[in-house]
Amino acid sequence: MKIESIRLKNYKVFRDVQLTDIPSFLVVVGANGSGKSTLFDVFGFLHDCLKGNVRQALDSRGRFREVLSRGATDDTMLIEIQYRMPLTGVERLVTYSLEIGERDGAPFVKRELLRYKRGRYGSPFHFLDFANGEGYAITNEEDFKKPDEDLERESQRVAPDILAIKGLGQFERFKAANAFRQLIESWHVSDFHISAARGRKEAAGESEHLSETGDNLPLVARYLYEQHRPAFQTILDTMARRVPGIASVEPVLMEDGYLTLRFQDGSFKTPFIDRYVSDGTIKMFAYLVLLNDPAPHPLLCVEEPENQLYPKLMSELAEEFRRYADKGQVMVSTHSPDFLNAVELDEVCWLVKQDGATVIRRARDDEQIKAYMAEGDQMGYLWKQGFFDGADP
């Protein structure tokens, strides 16, 4: 399942933008405040809406009026995502559309749609259609032999600030809703904090996937060590090549029942606990754990991976993100010319503020950048030289 396009209207700095033909590996560049974090936050927002409700997701971002774009011409925000998924053996382009408004100081789902074409021709058919807490979903959407008027509609009611896909997406009979719910639940928007990853951790908890903040790093490392030894060995081999002196990393269960990481420096007999290891070492280990996940996320968003890492490591890290993109889609924001130098023309977009709102530009659409890249230039150098109009470093 791959996201093809995103449209945002009245969502923070995005008054009305659309990003189409999104590649498997997308790198986002832009000045501070241009909206890089906001673009990734859209995925976190949908995840929070699904985990709780729309009101809670908005409250954690300052409430409806703070999320609604300043200068918006109407009081409705729109998030629309198109993605490809297999249905009855055919890859179909599915559109999920969510409109949110406010009434008497409370946010509500003004309209929620899930649609795709049943055949090669004609308009997309609505397989889920809800407004103001009421609507329907099609239960036999895979019966493509039946005409549209003979499809079975199941009417439902939900709370006005609850996504319909939250409830209906639990049931296999609603194929598209079920698939999109699983996609939202499985994507990973990294908000990694080194301070959260350090220190002793309780041995119980989520261990199969690294959390957004990385606070379960020792648990995931132990899971890989015990259940996926080849993947863990790959991590160790890569650490040894990239971090001078690091011979091994071991998740250790302490006598008091807590779990910690121990790093072995080849120059010393006694290993160090992670409290005494550099920020860069912890971060590199965390990224390698994330990128060697045996069950990759369908969407992985990472902000500024270059922080605390040595610049010469950026080209290797970019290549690892690209390899991950063979298994799941990857979006990365960066301020690193070294990281950009390892990126291809079709993989880059940049954000520019115009009249208080953000617009999105693609490197492949800029004739000058395209010409220089064809002659063998590199993206990071072009960015440093000011060829990304409105996004100078």
MARKOLLUM-32405 format. One record per residue (C-alpha): x, y, z; residue in one letter. Coordinates in steps of 0.02 Angstrom, whole numbers, plus 50000, padded with zeros to 5 digits. Example, Ala and Ser with C-alpha at 12.3 -4.5 7.8 and 13.67 -1.06 7.14 Angstrom:
REM residues 2
506154977550390A;506844994750357S;
***
This chain:
REM residues 393
500005000050000M;500775016749944K;500225034749969I;500085043249799E;499525060849846S;499075072249991I;497945087449987R;497845099350134L;496665114050154K;496665125850303N;497825114650404Y;499025126450494K;500215134250365V;499435124350222F;497965134550159R;497735124250002D;499135113049936V;499245096349848Q;500765085049836L;500535072249697T;501495057549627D;502385054749793I;503895043149773P;504305028849890S;505715039449963F;505345058049982L;506525070950057V;505805087550115V;506835103550128V;506325120650191G;506775135050303A;506285134750486N;504425138050503G;504025133350324S;502975118350375G;504075102750369K;503515097150541S;501715101650500T;501745090750344L;502285075750447F;501085080550586D;499625077150469V;499995058550487F;500185060150675G;498535069650682F;497585055750590L;498415042850703H;497855052550858D;496085054450788C;496005035650766L;496755031950937K;495575043951026G;494445056250940N;494545072050837V;494315083650986R;495755075751082Q;496895076350930A;496515094850905L;496655099051091D;498415092151095S;498855104150954R;498095119651033G;496255116550987R;495315119250824F;495645137850804R;497535135450822E;497575121650691V;496455130750568L;497505141250448S;497625159650488R;496705169450355G;495645154350306A;494165159150198T;493045146050280D;492995136850446D;493315119450378T;494965110150368M;495225096250241L;496435081650236I;496345070750082E;497495055850051I;497555044949897Q;498375027949912Y;498515012049809R;497934995449877M;497514978549800P;495664974249787L;495114958149700T;496844956449625G;496884973949551V;497854989049616E;496575002749644R;496795021049687L;495795024349846V;495405041749912T;495105045550095Y;494395062750128S;494115070650299L;493305087650329E;493275094650505I;492275109650564G;491795117750729E;490055120250800R;489685128950966D;491525127951011G;491645109150980A;492495101050830P;491525088350727F;491765077750571V;490865087550438K;491155074450302R;492145058250291E;492285048850126L;493145033450061L;492995031149873R;493765022449723Y;493275017249547K;492445000249532R;492894999149348G;494065006949224R;492825020549179Y;491605031549271G;491705041649431S;492405034949596P;491065026449701F;490815030949885H;491065015349989F;491005025250151L;490075041550169D;489765050050337F;489245067550387A;488885074450561N;488985057150640G;487815048250519E;488125038750359G;488365022050276Y;489675009650220A;489574996650081I;489704978750146T;489944969449980N;491144981549896E;492144967349816E;490634960949719D;491114969949559F;489834960449455K;488404969749538K;487894987149476P;488135001749595D;486295002649640E;486284984449700D;487704986349824L;487224983750006E;487294999150117R;487424997450305E;486875013250396S;487805017950554Q;487905031850682R;489455037650774V;489855052150890A;490125068250791P;491975068950837D;492345050550802I;493055044450636L;491925031850550A;493445021550500I;493855019450685K;492345008050709G;491985001450536L;493824998650500G;493864984950631Q;492794973750520F;493484963850374E;491884966150272R;492304984450247F;493864980950145K;494474998550102A;494065005550275A;494914990850359N;496474992850252A;496595011650282F;496365009550469R;497784996850472Q;498865008750371L;498585022950496I;498895011750646E;500505004950571S;501375020650510W;502775028250614H;503075046950637V;504725048050728S;504895060550869D;506495052850937F;507195059851100H;508905053951154I;508495057551337S;506975046051324A;507995032051246A;509335032151380R;509275023851549G;508515008551630R;506825002951568K;505524990951636E;505704974251550A;503844973551505A;503044983751367G;502994986051178E;504534977451110S;504204973050927E;504304990850858H;505265006250913L;504095019250987S;503955036850917E;505085044051053T;506235028951061G;505905026451247D;505805007451224N;507475005751134L;508204992751255P;506614982051242L;506644981951052V;508514978251052A;508224963251165R;506784957351054Y;507904957950901L;509324949750996Y;508224935251051E;507014933250905Q;507914940250752H;509764937250779R;510294940150596P;509484957450597A;510314961450764F;511994955750697Q;511774967150547T;511504981650667I;513074977250764L;514134975550607D;513544992550545T;513845000650715M;515624993850717A;515965001750546R;515215018650586R;515605022150768V;517465021250809P;517855009250951G;516115001550970I;516364982750964A;514634977151020S;512994982351100V;512064971051220E;510354972651302P;510594967251482V;509284962751612L;509884969751779M;509704961151948E;508324973251995D;507294967651844G;507624983051737Y;508324982551561L;509774992951497T;510984993951351L;512844990851370R;514084996751240F;515764988051226Q;517234998751173D;518624988051102G;519914997951202S;519174993251371F;518734976951458K;517214983851549T;515704989151443P;514845005951467F;513005007951507I;512105019651388D;512185034151513R;514015036551468Y;513865034551280V;513785049451161S;512145056051092D;512695051850915G;513045033650961T;511335031651041I;510465039750893K;511395029250763M;510955013350857F;509125018750868A;509035022250680Y;509815005450640L;508544996850753V;507145006350666L;507785002750490L;508084984250523N;506334981050590D;505814963450531P;504034970050504A;504314987150422P;503065001250440H;502065005150282P;502505023450309L;504015030250403L;504245048950435C;505875055350511V;506335073350546E;508135079350526E;509065062850552P;510725072150535E;510635079650710N;512045073050824Q;512745062450681L;514405064550590Y;514135072550417P;515085058950324K;513805046150382L;512375054950291M;512605046650122S;512545029250200E;511035033850305L;510125040650152A;510465024450060E;509765014450206E;508175024850205F;508035021550018R;508235002750045R;506885003550179Y;505775011950049A;505784995649951D;504734988450094K;503795003950156G;503635022150106Q;504875034450184V;504775053250208M;506265062650282V;506535081150317S;508305087750321T;509445102850333H;510975092750285S;511835095950116P;512765079450141D;511115070050155F;510425079150003L;511965074749902N;511425056549912A;509665060149849V;508995059349672E;508035072649575L;506325064449589D;506505061949777E;506575080149833V;505285093649867C;505465109949960W;504265121050056L;504145139950034V;503145152750132K;502155164950023Q;500985177850100D;500925168250263G;500515151350183A;501615137250123T;501775130749946V;502645114749891I;503895113949749R;504695098749667R;506525098249615A;506085088549458R;504975103149400D;506395115749410D;507255116449240E;508865123749309Q;509055110649445I;508605097049321K;509945102949200A;511305103849332Y;510865086549398M;510945079649220A;512725086349209E;513225076949367G;512975090149501D;512315085249673Q;510735091049759M;511555096849921G;512785108149832Y;511385115849728L;510395119249885W;511895127649969K;512155138449815Q;510365144949824G;509535135749680F;508055130749790F;507105147049771D;506405152449939G;507255138550038A;509045144350053D;510015135850193P;
***
